[in-house]
Structure formats: structure tokens, C-alpha cells
Amino acid sequence: MEHAPGWLINSLIYLGAAVLVVPLSKALGLGSIIGYLAAGIAIGPWGLGLVTNVEDILHFAEFGVVLMLFLVGLELEPKRLWSLRQPIFGWGSAQVLGCAAVLFLAGWAAGANWRVALVAALGLALSSTAIALQVLGERNLLLTSSGQAGFSILLFQDVAAIPILALLPLLAVGADAGDGITGLDRTLEGLKIVAVIGGIVLGGRLALRPLLRWIARSNTPEIFTAAALLLVVAIAALMQFIGLSMALGAFLAGVLLAESEYRRELETDIEPFKGLLLGLFFIAVGMSIDFGVLLAQPGLMAVVVVGFMLLKFGVIYALGKLMGIPYQQRPVFTLLLAQGGEFAFVVFQAAGPDVLPRGVASFLIGAVALSMLISPLLLVALDKWVLPRYSAAEPTTMEEISEQQDAKVVICGFGRYGQIIGRMLSAQGLKITVLDHDPDTIESLREFGFGVFYGDATRLDLLRTAGAGTAKVLVIAVDDMEQSLEIVDLAQKHFPNARIVARARNVAHLYQLLDRKVEFIEREVFESSLRSARSVLEGLGWPAHEARETAMRFRRRNIELMHETYPHYKDRAKLIAVAKEGRQQFQEQMAREREERRQRSSLDWDRAEEEKSQ
């Protein structure tokens, strides 16, 4: 208990720094990872000095690494790995091996010991999974070709970190060759590593499910979290006892849990802690950075950071070109993989002084941390100066509609909503003209055989060229509400003979379309939601005809209510009052109808019983 006050104070410092710095970092557009690193630097020995005990910092960082690798292993379901085996193990191995080879040759040519050069190259070849996936998700790039390629490579890096960690003790054995260690000893050391890992995997597969099944019978869900942590600590302790990395054991524990049928429940229990645990790991990394090493050789540090990022940039950009990633997406894809990553900290800290001298390890950790710190700034520079040039070049490769079209129907906007309309009309042999302003969407749809033209439907000249002057129907299916209303205004003024069929994004959009006297309006998710509600009623045991009648009555009443509230939509208080009154009346009507159905059903049952008795 005498150590409790110090532990509480350290916890207060760690959490307080995170709460203060991380939101500020995100507000500046630098991301949460950079915020955690900055918080660690601020409270560490080279910042405010709130935490000065280096040994405590190292132990704390090691525990963060162990937990991080456990969570990574928990997410790596074997089936998922197998379905992505070609891009993961093909392009992933090409990236890691290619970058490691170039970095090793550069370090060896600079005069470094081959062991130091090898460990440095393997660590620097890895990228930050946390930062890269966060940026890809924020930019909605995960479903693009660059996002899928980046995810596959990062997944391979997560897996590749494990054999790299297993290699480090062998390098340490080799470093002690002058102490009488023979080739047989090295072979036995390697066999011991393989045997222990194989035993853990095999024993875990045989014993884990019965153990978790026994725990499940206790009906205490929190014990699942305790069992998971027990498995992590036990395997990590075993790995450390035989001289291997605890992080490797944690990863194996996560993979073993990922293969169990209880994985989802365990993930649900641990998920709330995942972000905080990763954040604490990055705080520990920030505290562990030895700025004395950085300040002693600032010129060399700049050369190393710029050098390894440029070498990786060249290899990854060439790889992206071979993978067929569109040139517009390559800069972000390449930069995200060119920076250092959190697994480099794992490798450099686990290497030990026999393989990587402590000063060199501190120097490399600082170089990786700096690369992660400057990457968000480089992304800002890309957004400001590089990517606009790519965008400016797109209209030259995607020509606007120029030939006069003669079609009965013009569709403005060909996203999910417009595509269904277009496909149905095309199936009836009708000639349609489609306008869309998204080059990526157009290229993708043209590959599937759709005749889509590039152009902004809010421009009167392009609407004329598309054939709006002779078209019988003009379909407005664009996503943006303001653009939709602008097209309606243009069409009503210049093409009065064209019937307008408009997509309403929401009720507010519907009211504004009604202001413009548009007759044919459909709310985009209204009908599909009604159909889903019918399916829910049928799933609850309702007869199909009753579910359908209930949905149709709701549909009619909802449309009536929209028209009742429409005259008051600019007066919010009146709108709310009318809407509440309408919903109340509808609910009372539905209650009466339910009671009538119940009474009818009871009468039918009584008649059936009487007929049986006669």
C-alpha cells in the first residue's frame, strides 16, 4: 500500500496529459497518435519531467507493447488472412523485403555492423498501422484500390513483425560466438524457439475451447476478460522465461483467442479498452525518446529520417505502380507506408544490447518517432500543393459531354439511387442520357457498360447538350440538396415541357421541392424502410397480408401527414404541434384497429369451437 500514492499520481499524470493534449492534436489536424506521442514527450524526462524514472518508463512501455500485440493478434482471424492471402503475402512481402533490402544496403554501405544494419532495416521497413488505417478511414479510402492495398500490406507487416522478433535472439546468439557458442548451440536455440511456439499453438488449440466453455458455465461475463488477461500474462511469462520476447507470446495469445468461438464476446469485453491501451503505449514511447541522443547529432538524425523515408518512398511508389493503384491515390498511399511504425519500437526495444547497442536503439527510436510526427504535416502539404494538381489534371482525361444527345429521359446523378432507375429503364429498351460529375464513379460505371457522361448538371449548357430540351422526363437524383434544387429551378425555367421526377434526401428537402410545385417526389429510403418494417412484422409471426395492409396504411397516413405539416414547415413550433397531433391520431387509430382484429379473431375462434361441438 505504501506505493499506492505514487501509482495514483502517475496514473493522474498519464491520463491528464492524454486528455489535454490529444483533443488539441486532433483539432490541429495531426491525429490522435501524434497527440499521444506529444503527451508522452511533454511529461517525460525531456519535457516537464513529471515522470523521470527511466526503468519505470521502460517497464510501462513494455507492458503497452504486450497489450498492443495481443489486440492485434485478437483481430487476425485465420479465415480473414486466408481470403486475402494473395495481396497480403504477395504485395506485403514485396514491400517488406524490398524496403528492408534497400535500407540494409544503405546502412551497410554507410559502415554499420551487418547485425545493426539488418535489425535497423527490418524495423524501419515497417509502417504505422494505427496512423495509416486512421487516415485511410478519415478520407474514406479504405474501399478504394489504394486502401485495400494498404490494408493488405499493413496486415502482412503485423504478421511479419513476429518472425522478426523471433529472429532477434538468434542474432544475439551469433553476437556471443566469441564466448564458445558453437553452431550446434545456435541450431538448438533455433529448434527451442520453434518447439516452444509450436507447443503453445498446439496446446492452445486443444485446451482453449474446453477452458472457455467451462468459464462460460459460470455465467460471469467479466471472467472472460480475466481469462484473456491470464492467458496473455501466462504465455508472455513463458516466452520471457525461455529468453524470447513477451510481445511474441502476447501475439500468439491473441491469435489463439481469435480462433475460438468466444472471440466475439471477448472482443466486445476488451474493445472499450483498446484505444486507451494503444494510447498509453504511444505515451510510453514518447516518454522513452532520448532527446539527448537526438540533440547530440541533429544533422545525422535529419539525414537518417529523410534518407529512410525517401528510400521507402521510392520502393513503395514503384510497388504502387506495379499494383495498378491510380496515380491520384499513390501519393497518400506511399507516404502512409513510408513513415516508421509502432512495431519498429517493438523491434528496437526487444533487440537488446547484444544486437543493437543502447545508444543506437535510442537513436533509431527517435528517428521513427520523428517520421511519425512529421507525416501528418507532410499530408497537409500533399493536400495543399500536390493533390490539387492531380485533381486539376482530371478534367483533361474526363471530357465533358459535347455531342448533342437525343433521349427521352435525362438522369442527373448516377449514384446508388440513379443507377437503379437507369438500369430499369435500360432493361425496357429506353434511350437515356446520364450526367454525373464524379470522374471515379464514371470510370467505374463505364467498365460495367453504362453510358455515363461527365458534366455538372447545374450548368444550363450541359443540360441542353444532354437533351433536356427534347426529353419527356428529367430525373434529378443528385446527392447534394442545393444542387438538386438548382437543377429544378433551371429545368422549370428553360425546359417547362419536361416532367420532373425528383429524389428527396429528407423531409426538409421534400418541402422545398413542394415549394417548387414538383409533382413526382420520392423520399430515398422511405419505401425500402417500409418493406423492412413489413419483414419485421412477418418475422414476429404476423400473416403476410396483415403486415402488408399495416404497412400500406402507415404509408398513406405518413404521406397525408407530410402534406398536413407542409404549410407550417417554416414555423417550427406550429410544425411540431401539427406533427404530434397527427401521430397521436394515427396511433389511436392503429390501437382501435388492433382491438378490432383481436375481437374478430376471438369471434372466429368461438365459432370454430361451436362448429366442432355440433
C-alpha positions as CSV (number, residue, x, y, z in Angstrom):
1,M,0.0,0.0,0.0
2,E,2.9,2.3,0.5
3,H,3.5,2.5,-3.2
4,A,-0.2,3.3,-4.0
5,P,0.2,7.1,-3.8
6,G,2.9,7.1,-6.4
7,W,0.9,4.8,-8.7
8,L,-2.1,7.1,-8.4
9,I,0.0,10.2,-9.1
10,N,1.5,8.6,-12.2
11,S,-1.9,7.5,-13.4
12,L,-3.2,11.0,-13.0
13,I,-0.2,12.4,-15.0
14,Y,-0.7,9.9,-17.8
15,L,-4.4,10.3,-18.2
16,G,-4.3,14.1,-17.6
17,A,-1.7,14.5,-20.3
18,A,-3.7,12.4,-22.8
19,V,-7.0,14.3,-22.1
20,L,-5.3,17.7,-22.5
21,V,-3.0,17.1,-25.5
22,V,-4.9,14.6,-27.7
23,P,-8.0,16.7,-28.4
24,L,-5.7,19.7,-29.2
25,S,-3.7,17.5,-31.6
26,K,-6.9,16.3,-33.4
27,A,-8.2,19.9,-33.6
28,L,-5.0,20.9,-35.4
29,G,-5.5,18.0,-37.8
30,L,-2.5,16.0,-36.6
31,G,-4.4,12.9,-35.4
32,S,-4.7,11.2,-32.0
33,I,-1.5,9.2,-32.4
34,I,0.6,12.3,-32.6
35,G,-1.2,13.7,-29.6
36,Y,-0.3,10.6,-27.5
37,L,3.4,10.9,-28.6
38,A,3.4,14.6,-27.8
39,A,1.8,14.0,-24.4
40,G,4.5,11.4,-23.6
41,I,7.2,13.8,-24.6
42,A,5.6,16.6,-22.5
43,I,5.5,14.6,-19.3
44,G,8.8,12.7,-19.9
45,P,12.3,13.5,-18.6
46,W,12.9,15.7,-21.6
47,G,9.7,17.7,-21.1
48,L,8.2,18.8,-17.8
49,G,10.0,16.0,-16.0
50,L,6.8,14.8,-14.3
51,V,7.9,11.2,-14.9
52,T,11.7,10.7,-14.6
53,N,12.3,7.1,-13.6
54,V,13.6,5.6,-16.8
55,E,13.2,2.0,-15.6
56,D,9.5,2.6,-14.8
57,I,9.1,4.1,-18.3
58,L,10.7,1.1,-20.0
59,H,8.5,-1.4,-18.0
60,F,5.4,0.7,-18.8
61,A,6.3,0.8,-22.5
62,E,6.9,-3.0,-22.5
63,F,3.5,-3.7,-21.0
64,G,1.9,-1.4,-23.6
65,V,3.7,-3.3,-26.3
66,V,2.4,-6.6,-24.9
67,L,-1.2,-5.5,-24.8
68,M,-1.0,-3.9,-28.2
69,L,0.3,-7.1,-29.8
70,F,-2.4,-9.1,-28.0
71,L,-5.1,-6.9,-29.5
72,V,-3.5,-7.2,-33.0
73,G,-3.5,-11.0,-32.7
74,L,-7.1,-11.0,-31.5
75,E,-8.1,-9.3,-34.7
76,L,-6.2,-11.6,-37.1
77,E,-8.8,-14.3,-37.7
78,P,-7.2,-17.1,-39.8
79,K,-10.1,-17.2,-42.3
80,R,-9.6,-13.5,-42.9
81,L,-5.9,-14.0,-43.5
82,W,-6.6,-16.8,-45.9
83,S,-9.1,-14.9,-48.0
84,L,-6.6,-12.1,-48.5
85,R,-3.6,-14.4,-48.9
86,Q,-2.5,-13.2,-52.3
87,P,-2.4,-9.5,-51.8
88,I,-1.2,-9.9,-48.2
89,F,1.6,-12.4,-48.8
90,G,2.4,-11.2,-52.3
91,W,2.5,-7.4,-52.2
92,G,3.1,-7.4,-48.5
93,S,6.2,-9.5,-48.7
94,A,7.4,-7.5,-51.7
95,Q,7.1,-4.2,-49.7
96,V,8.8,-5.5,-46.5
97,L,11.6,-7.4,-48.3
98,G,12.1,-4.6,-50.9
99,C,12.3,-1.8,-48.3
100,A,14.4,-3.9,-45.9
101,A,16.9,-4.8,-48.7
102,V,17.4,-1.2,-49.8
103,L,17.7,0.0,-46.2
104,F,20.1,-2.8,-45.3
105,L,22.4,-2.0,-48.3
106,A,22.3,1.7,-47.4
107,G,23.2,1.0,-43.7
108,W,25.9,-1.5,-44.7
109,A,27.4,0.9,-47.2
110,A,27.4,3.6,-44.5
111,G,29.8,1.4,-42.4
112,A,27.3,-0.1,-39.9
113,N,27.8,-3.6,-38.5
114,W,25.8,-6.1,-40.5
115,R,23.7,-7.1,-37.5
116,V,22.9,-3.4,-36.7
117,A,22.1,-2.7,-40.3
118,L,19.9,-5.8,-40.6
119,V,17.8,-5.0,-37.4
120,A,17.6,-1.3,-38.3
121,A,16.4,-2.2,-41.9
122,L,13.8,-4.7,-40.7
123,G,12.5,-2.2,-38.1
124,L,12.4,0.8,-40.4
125,A,10.7,-1.2,-43.2
126,L,7.6,-1.5,-41.1
127,S,4.9,1.3,-41.1
128,S,2.4,2.6,-38.6
129,T,-0.7,0.5,-38.8
130,A,-2.5,2.8,-36.4
131,I,-1.8,6.0,-38.2
132,A,-2.3,4.6,-41.7
133,L,-5.7,3.0,-41.1
134,Q,-6.9,6.1,-39.2
135,V,-6.0,8.3,-42.2
136,L,-7.5,5.9,-44.7
137,G,-10.7,5.7,-42.7
138,E,-11.0,9.5,-42.3
139,R,-10.5,10.0,-46.0
140,N,-13.0,7.2,-47.0
141,L,-10.2,5.4,-48.8
142,L,-10.5,2.0,-47.3
143,L,-12.7,0.7,-50.1
144,T,-10.5,2.1,-52.8
145,S,-7.8,0.2,-54.6
146,S,-5.1,2.1,-52.6
147,G,-7.0,1.5,-49.3
148,Q,-7.3,-2.3,-50.0
149,A,-3.6,-2.5,-51.0
150,G,-2.5,-0.5,-48.0
151,F,-4.6,-2.7,-45.6
152,S,-3.1,-5.9,-47.1
153,I,0.5,-4.6,-46.7
154,L,-0.1,-3.4,-43.2
155,L,-1.7,-6.7,-42.2
156,F,1.4,-8.5,-43.6
157,Q,3.6,-6.2,-41.6
158,D,1.8,-7.0,-38.4
159,V,2.4,-10.7,-39.1
160,A,6.0,-10.1,-40.3
161,A,6.8,-8.4,-37.0
162,I,6.5,-11.8,-35.3
163,P,9.2,-13.7,-37.2
164,I,11.4,-10.6,-36.9
165,L,11.1,-10.7,-33.1
166,A,11.8,-14.4,-33.2
167,L,15.0,-13.7,-35.2
168,L,16.4,-11.3,-32.7
169,P,17.5,-14.0,-30.1
170,L,19.3,-15.8,-32.9
171,L,21.3,-12.7,-33.8
172,A,22.1,-12.3,-30.1
173,V,23.4,-15.9,-30.1
174,G,25.5,-15.1,-33.1
175,A,26.9,-12.0,-31.4
176,D,28.2,-14.1,-28.5
177,A,30.1,-16.5,-30.7
178,G,33.3,-15.5,-29.1
179,D,32.1,-17.0,-25.8
180,G,32.4,-20.5,-27.1
181,I,29.0,-20.9,-28.6
182,T,29.1,-23.4,-31.4
183,G,27.0,-23.9,-34.5
184,L,25.2,-26.8,-32.7
185,D,24.2,-24.4,-29.9
186,R,22.7,-22.0,-32.4
187,T,20.8,-24.8,-34.0
188,L,19.5,-26.0,-30.7
189,E,18.5,-22.4,-29.8
190,G,16.5,-22.1,-33.0
191,L,14.9,-25.5,-32.5
192,K,13.9,-24.5,-29.0
193,I,12.2,-21.4,-30.3
194,V,10.3,-23.4,-32.9
195,A,9.3,-26.1,-30.4
196,V,8.0,-23.6,-27.8
197,I,6.0,-21.7,-30.3
198,G,4.6,-24.9,-31.8
199,G,3.8,-26.2,-28.4
200,I,1.9,-23.1,-27.4
201,V,-0.1,-23.1,-30.6
202,L,-0.9,-26.8,-30.5
203,G,-1.7,-26.8,-26.7
204,G,-3.8,-23.7,-27.0
205,R,-5.9,-25.1,-29.8
206,L,-6.6,-28.3,-27.8
207,A,-7.1,-26.7,-24.4
208,L,-8.6,-23.3,-25.0
209,R,-12.1,-24.2,-26.1
210,P,-12.8,-26.5,-23.2
211,L,-11.4,-23.9,-20.8
212,L,-13.6,-21.1,-22.2
213,R,-16.6,-23.4,-22.2
214,W,-16.1,-24.2,-18.5
215,I,-15.8,-20.4,-17.8
216,A,-19.0,-19.8,-19.8
217,R,-20.9,-22.1,-17.5
218,S,-20.2,-19.8,-14.5
219,N,-22.4,-17.1,-16.0
220,T,-20.0,-14.4,-15.1
221,P,-19.1,-12.4,-18.3
222,E,-16.4,-10.4,-16.6
223,I,-14.4,-13.6,-16.1
224,F,-13.8,-13.8,-19.9
225,T,-11.7,-10.6,-19.6
226,A,-9.8,-12.1,-16.7
227,A,-9.3,-15.3,-18.6
228,A,-7.9,-13.4,-21.6
229,L,-5.5,-11.4,-19.5
230,L,-4.4,-14.6,-17.7
231,L,-3.6,-16.2,-21.0
232,V,-1.6,-13.2,-22.1
233,V,0.4,-13.0,-18.9
234,A,1.0,-16.8,-18.7
235,I,2.2,-17.1,-22.3
236,A,4.2,-13.9,-22.1
237,A,5.9,-15.1,-18.9
238,L,6.7,-18.4,-20.5
239,M,8.3,-16.7,-23.5
240,Q,10.4,-14.5,-21.3
241,F,11.4,-17.5,-19.2
242,I,13.0,-19.2,-22.2
243,G,14.5,-16.0,-23.5
244,L,12.0,-14.9,-26.1
245,S,10.0,-11.7,-26.5
246,M,6.9,-11.3,-24.3
247,A,5.4,-9.4,-27.2
248,L,5.6,-12.6,-29.3
249,G,3.8,-14.5,-26.6
250,A,1.1,-11.9,-26.4
251,F,0.5,-12.0,-30.2
252,L,0.2,-15.8,-30.0
253,A,-2.3,-15.5,-27.2
254,G,-4.4,-13.1,-29.3
255,V,-4.3,-15.4,-32.3
256,L,-5.4,-18.4,-30.2
257,L,-8.4,-16.4,-28.9
258,A,-9.2,-15.3,-32.4
259,E,-9.7,-18.9,-33.4
260,S,-12.2,-19.7,-30.6
261,E,-15.9,-19.4,-30.9
262,Y,-15.9,-17.0,-28.0
263,R,-13.8,-14.5,-29.9
264,R,-16.7,-12.0,-30.4
265,E,-17.6,-11.9,-26.8
266,L,-14.0,-11.4,-25.7
267,E,-13.6,-8.6,-28.3
268,T,-16.8,-6.9,-27.0
269,D,-15.4,-7.0,-23.5
270,I,-11.9,-5.7,-24.4
271,E,-12.9,-3.3,-27.2
272,P,-13.6,-0.3,-24.9
273,F,-10.1,-0.5,-23.6
274,K,-8.4,-0.9,-26.9
275,G,-8.0,2.7,-27.9
276,L,-6.9,3.7,-24.4
277,L,-4.3,0.9,-24.2
278,L,-2.8,1.9,-27.6
279,G,-2.8,5.5,-26.4
280,L,-0.9,4.6,-23.3
281,F,1.6,2.7,-25.4
282,F,2.3,5.8,-27.5
283,I,2.6,7.9,-24.4
284,A,5.2,5.5,-23.1
285,V,7.0,5.7,-26.5
286,G,7.0,9.5,-26.2
287,M,8.5,9.3,-22.7
288,S,11.1,6.8,-23.8
289,I,12.6,9.1,-26.6
290,D,16.1,10.0,-25.6
291,F,16.4,13.6,-26.9
292,G,19.9,13.7,-25.6
293,V,20.9,11.4,-28.5
294,L,18.9,13.5,-30.9
295,L,20.4,16.8,-29.8
296,A,23.9,15.4,-29.8
297,Q,23.7,14.6,-33.6
298,P,20.9,16.7,-35.1
299,G,22.4,16.7,-38.6
300,L,22.8,12.9,-38.6
301,M,19.2,12.5,-37.3
302,A,17.9,14.6,-40.1
303,V,19.8,12.6,-42.7
304,V,18.6,9.3,-41.3
305,V,14.9,10.4,-41.1
306,V,14.9,11.9,-44.6
307,G,17.0,9.2,-46.0
308,F,15.0,6.2,-44.9
309,M,11.7,7.8,-45.8
310,L,12.9,8.7,-49.3
311,L,14.2,5.2,-49.8
312,K,10.9,3.7,-48.7
313,F,9.0,6.2,-50.7
314,G,10.8,5.2,-53.9
315,V,10.3,1.5,-53.3
316,I,6.6,1.8,-52.3
317,Y,5.7,4.2,-55.2
318,A,7.2,1.8,-57.7
319,L,5.3,-1.0,-56.0
320,G,2.0,1.0,-56.1
321,K,2.5,1.5,-59.9
322,L,3.0,-2.3,-60.4
323,M,-0.1,-2.9,-58.3
324,G,-2.2,-0.7,-60.6
325,I,-3.1,1.9,-58.0
326,P,-4.5,5.1,-59.7
327,Y,-1.8,7.8,-59.8
328,Q,-4.2,10.2,-58.0
329,Q,-4.1,7.8,-55.0
330,R,-0.4,7.0,-55.0
331,P,1.0,10.0,-53.1
332,V,-1.1,9.4,-49.9
333,F,-0.7,5.6,-50.2
334,T,3.1,5.9,-50.5
335,L,3.5,8.5,-47.7
336,L,1.4,6.5,-45.2
337,L,3.7,3.4,-45.8
338,A,6.9,5.4,-46.0
339,Q,6.8,6.6,-42.3
340,G,8.1,4.5,-39.5
341,G,5.7,2.4,-37.4
342,E,4.9,1.3,-33.9
343,F,6.3,-2.2,-34.5
344,A,9.7,-0.6,-35.1
345,F,9.7,0.4,-31.4
346,V,8.9,-3.2,-30.5
347,V,11.8,-4.5,-32.6
348,F,14.4,-1.9,-31.4
349,Q,13.4,-2.3,-27.7
350,A,13.4,-6.2,-27.9
351,A,16.8,-6.4,-29.8
352,G,18.8,-5.9,-26.6
353,P,22.4,-4.5,-26.3
354,D,24.0,-7.7,-27.7
355,V,22.4,-7.0,-31.1
356,L,21.6,-3.3,-31.1
357,P,23.7,-1.0,-28.7
358,R,21.5,1.1,-26.4
359,G,22.6,4.4,-28.0
360,V,21.8,3.1,-31.5
361,A,18.4,1.8,-30.4
362,S,17.6,5.2,-28.8
363,F,18.7,6.9,-32.0
364,L,16.5,4.7,-34.2
365,I,13.5,5.0,-31.9
366,G,13.9,8.8,-32.1
367,A,14.1,8.6,-35.9
368,V,10.9,6.5,-36.1
369,A,9.1,8.9,-33.7
370,L,10.1,11.9,-35.8
371,S,8.9,10.3,-39.0
372,M,5.5,9.7,-37.4
373,L,5.4,13.2,-36.1
374,I,6.2,14.8,-39.5
375,S,3.9,12.5,-41.6
376,P,0.7,14.5,-40.7
377,L,2.5,17.7,-41.7
378,L,3.5,16.1,-45.0
379,L,-0.1,15.0,-45.6
380,V,-1.2,18.6,-45.1
381,A,1.4,19.7,-47.6
382,L,0.2,17.0,-50.1
383,D,-3.4,18.2,-49.7
384,K,-2.3,21.8,-50.3
385,W,0.2,21.6,-53.1
386,V,0.3,18.2,-54.7
387,L,-3.2,16.7,-54.8
388,P,-4.8,19.8,-56.3
389,R,-2.6,19.4,-59.3
390,Y,-3.7,15.8,-59.7
391,S,-7.4,17.0,-59.5
392,A,-6.7,19.8,-61.9
393,A,-5.5,17.3,-64.4
394,E,-8.6,15.0,-64.2
395,P,-11.0,17.1,-66.4
396,T,-8.5,16.7,-69.3
397,T,-8.7,12.9,-69.1
398,M,-12.5,13.0,-68.5
399,E,-14.1,15.2,-71.2
400,E,-17.4,16.8,-70.6
401,I,-20.4,15.8,-72.7
402,S,-20.0,17.6,-76.0
403,E,-22.2,15.8,-78.6
404,Q,-25.9,16.7,-78.7
405,Q,-28.0,13.8,-77.3
406,D,-31.5,12.8,-78.2
407,A,-33.0,10.8,-75.4
408,K,-36.5,10.5,-73.8
409,V,-35.1,10.6,-70.3
410,V,-32.2,12.5,-68.8
411,I,-30.9,11.3,-65.4
412,C,-28.9,13.8,-63.3
413,G,-26.8,12.0,-60.8
414,F,-25.9,8.3,-61.2
415,G,-25.2,7.1,-57.6
416,R,-27.0,4.2,-56.0
417,Y,-30.4,5.8,-56.4
418,G,-29.9,6.9,-60.0
419,Q,-28.4,3.6,-61.1
420,I,-31.5,1.6,-60.2
421,I,-33.7,4.0,-62.2
422,G,-31.3,3.8,-65.1
423,R,-30.9,0.0,-65.1
424,M,-34.7,-0.5,-65.0
425,L,-35.3,2.0,-67.9
426,S,-32.4,0.4,-70.0
427,A,-33.9,-3.0,-69.4
428,Q,-37.1,-1.7,-71.2
429,G,-35.0,-0.6,-74.2
430,L,-35.5,3.1,-73.4
431,K,-32.8,5.5,-74.5
432,I,-31.4,7.6,-71.6
433,T,-28.7,10.2,-71.1
434,V,-26.9,10.2,-67.8
435,L,-24.9,13.1,-66.3
436,D,-22.6,12.8,-63.3
437,H,-19.7,15.0,-62.1
438,D,-17.6,12.3,-60.3
439,P,-14.8,11.1,-62.6
440,D,-14.1,8.0,-60.4
441,T,-17.8,7.0,-60.5
442,I,-18.0,7.5,-64.2
443,E,-14.9,5.4,-64.9
444,S,-16.2,2.6,-62.7
445,L,-19.6,2.6,-64.3
446,R,-18.2,2.7,-67.8
447,E,-16.3,-0.5,-67.0
448,F,-19.7,-2.1,-66.3
449,G,-21.1,-0.9,-69.7
450,F,-23.1,2.1,-68.6
451,G,-23.2,5.1,-70.9
452,V,-22.5,7.9,-68.4
453,F,-21.3,11.4,-69.4
454,Y,-19.1,13.7,-67.4
455,G,-20.7,17.0,-66.6
456,D,-22.2,19.3,-64.0
457,A,-26.0,19.1,-64.3
458,T,-26.3,22.6,-62.7
459,R,-24.9,24.1,-65.9
460,L,-27.6,25.1,-68.4
461,D,-25.4,24.4,-71.5
462,L,-24.6,20.9,-70.5
463,L,-28.3,20.2,-69.7
464,R,-29.2,21.4,-73.3
465,T,-26.4,19.2,-74.8
466,A,-27.7,16.2,-72.7
467,G,-31.0,16.6,-74.5
468,A,-33.1,18.2,-71.7
469,G,-34.8,20.4,-74.3
470,T,-36.5,17.4,-76.0
471,A,-36.6,14.9,-73.1
472,K,-40.0,13.9,-71.8
473,V,-38.7,13.2,-68.3
474,L,-35.9,14.8,-66.3
475,V,-34.8,12.6,-63.3
476,I,-33.0,14.6,-60.5
477,A,-31.1,12.1,-58.4
478,V,-28.0,14.1,-57.2
479,D,-26.9,13.7,-53.6
480,D,-26.5,17.4,-52.8
481,M,-29.8,19.1,-51.9
482,E,-28.7,22.6,-53.0
483,Q,-27.7,21.3,-56.4
484,S,-30.9,19.3,-56.7
485,L,-33.0,22.5,-56.1
486,E,-30.8,24.5,-58.5
487,I,-31.4,21.9,-61.3
488,V,-35.2,22.0,-60.6
489,D,-35.1,25.8,-61.0
490,L,-33.2,25.6,-64.3
491,A,-35.5,22.9,-65.6
492,Q,-38.7,24.7,-64.8
493,K,-37.5,27.9,-66.3
494,H,-35.9,26.6,-69.5
495,F,-37.5,23.1,-70.1
496,P,-41.1,23.5,-69.0
497,N,-42.3,20.6,-71.1
498,A,-40.1,18.0,-69.3
499,R,-41.8,16.2,-66.4
500,I,-39.6,16.4,-63.3
501,V,-39.1,13.3,-61.1
502,A,-37.1,14.2,-58.1
503,R,-35.3,12.4,-55.3
504,A,-35.8,13.9,-51.8
505,R,-33.0,13.3,-49.3
506,N,-35.2,14.1,-46.3
507,V,-38.4,15.8,-45.3
508,A,-36.9,19.3,-45.4
509,H,-35.8,18.6,-49.0
510,L,-39.3,17.3,-49.8
511,Y,-40.9,20.6,-48.5
512,Q,-38.6,22.7,-50.7
513,L,-39.4,20.6,-53.7
514,L,-43.1,21.1,-52.9
515,D,-42.5,24.8,-52.8
516,R,-41.4,24.5,-56.5
517,K,-44.6,22.6,-57.4
518,V,-42.7,19.4,-58.2
519,E,-45.3,16.6,-58.5
520,F,-43.3,13.4,-58.6
521,I,-41.2,13.2,-55.5
522,E,-39.8,10.1,-53.8
523,R,-38.0,10.0,-50.4
524,E,-34.9,7.9,-51.0
525,V,-35.3,5.4,-48.1
526,F,-39.0,5.6,-47.4
527,E,-40.2,2.7,-49.5
528,S,-37.3,0.4,-48.6
529,S,-37.8,1.1,-44.9
530,L,-41.5,0.3,-45.1
531,R,-40.6,-3.0,-46.8
532,S,-38.2,-3.8,-44.0
533,A,-40.9,-3.0,-41.4
534,R,-43.2,-5.5,-43.1
535,S,-40.5,-8.1,-42.9
536,V,-40.1,-7.4,-39.2
537,L,-43.8,-7.9,-38.6
538,E,-43.8,-11.1,-40.6
539,G,-40.8,-12.2,-38.6
540,L,-42.8,-11.7,-35.4
541,G,-45.5,-14.1,-36.7
542,W,-47.9,-11.7,-38.4
543,P,-49.7,-13.1,-41.5
544,A,-48.2,-11.6,-44.7
545,H,-51.4,-9.9,-45.8
546,E,-51.9,-8.2,-42.4
547,A,-48.3,-7.0,-42.4
548,R,-48.8,-5.6,-45.9
549,E,-52.0,-3.8,-45.1
550,T,-50.5,-2.3,-42.0
551,A,-47.5,-1.0,-43.9
552,M,-49.8,0.4,-46.6
553,R,-52.0,2.2,-44.1
554,F,-48.8,3.6,-42.4
555,R,-47.6,4.8,-45.8
556,R,-50.9,6.5,-46.7
557,R,-51.0,8.2,-43.3
558,N,-47.4,9.3,-43.4
559,I,-47.9,10.9,-46.8
560,E,-51.1,12.6,-45.6
561,L,-49.2,13.9,-42.5
562,M,-46.4,15.3,-44.7
563,H,-48.9,17.3,-46.7
564,E,-50.7,18.5,-43.5
565,T,-47.4,19.7,-42.0
566,Y,-46.1,21.2,-45.2
567,P,-47.9,24.6,-44.9
568,H,-46.3,25.1,-41.5
569,Y,-42.7,23.8,-42.1
570,K,-41.3,27.3,-41.8
571,D,-42.9,27.8,-38.4
572,R,-41.1,25.2,-36.3
573,A,-43.4,25.5,-33.3
574,K,-46.6,25.0,-35.4
575,L,-44.9,22.2,-37.4
576,I,-44.1,20.3,-34.2
577,A,-47.6,20.7,-32.9
578,V,-49.3,19.5,-36.0
579,A,-46.9,16.6,-36.4
580,K,-47.5,15.5,-32.8
581,E,-51.3,15.7,-33.2
582,G,-51.2,13.8,-36.4
583,R,-49.0,11.0,-34.9
584,Q,-51.3,10.8,-31.8
585,Q,-54.4,10.4,-34.0
586,F,-52.7,7.7,-36.1
587,Q,-51.6,5.8,-33.0
588,E,-55.1,5.9,-31.6
589,Q,-56.5,4.7,-35.0
590,M,-53.9,1.8,-35.1
591,A,-54.9,0.8,-31.5
592,R,-58.6,0.7,-32.4
593,E,-57.8,-1.5,-35.4
594,R,-55.7,-3.8,-33.3
595,E,-58.5,-4.2,-30.9
596,E,-61.0,-4.9,-33.7
597,R,-58.6,-7.6,-35.1
598,R,-58.3,-9.2,-31.7
599,Q,-62.1,-9.3,-31.2
600,R,-62.6,-10.7,-34.8
601,S,-60.0,-13.3,-34.1
602,S,-61.8,-14.2,-30.8
603,L,-65.2,-14.5,-32.5
604,D,-63.7,-16.7,-35.3
605,W,-62.2,-19.0,-32.6
606,D,-65.6,-19.2,-30.8
607,R,-67.4,-20.1,-34.0
608,A,-64.9,-22.7,-34.8
609,E,-65.3,-24.3,-31.4
610,E,-69.1,-24.2,-31.7
611,E,-68.9,-26.0,-35.1
612,K,-66.7,-28.7,-33.6
613,S,-69.1,-29.3,-30.7
614,Q,-72.1,-29.7,-33.1
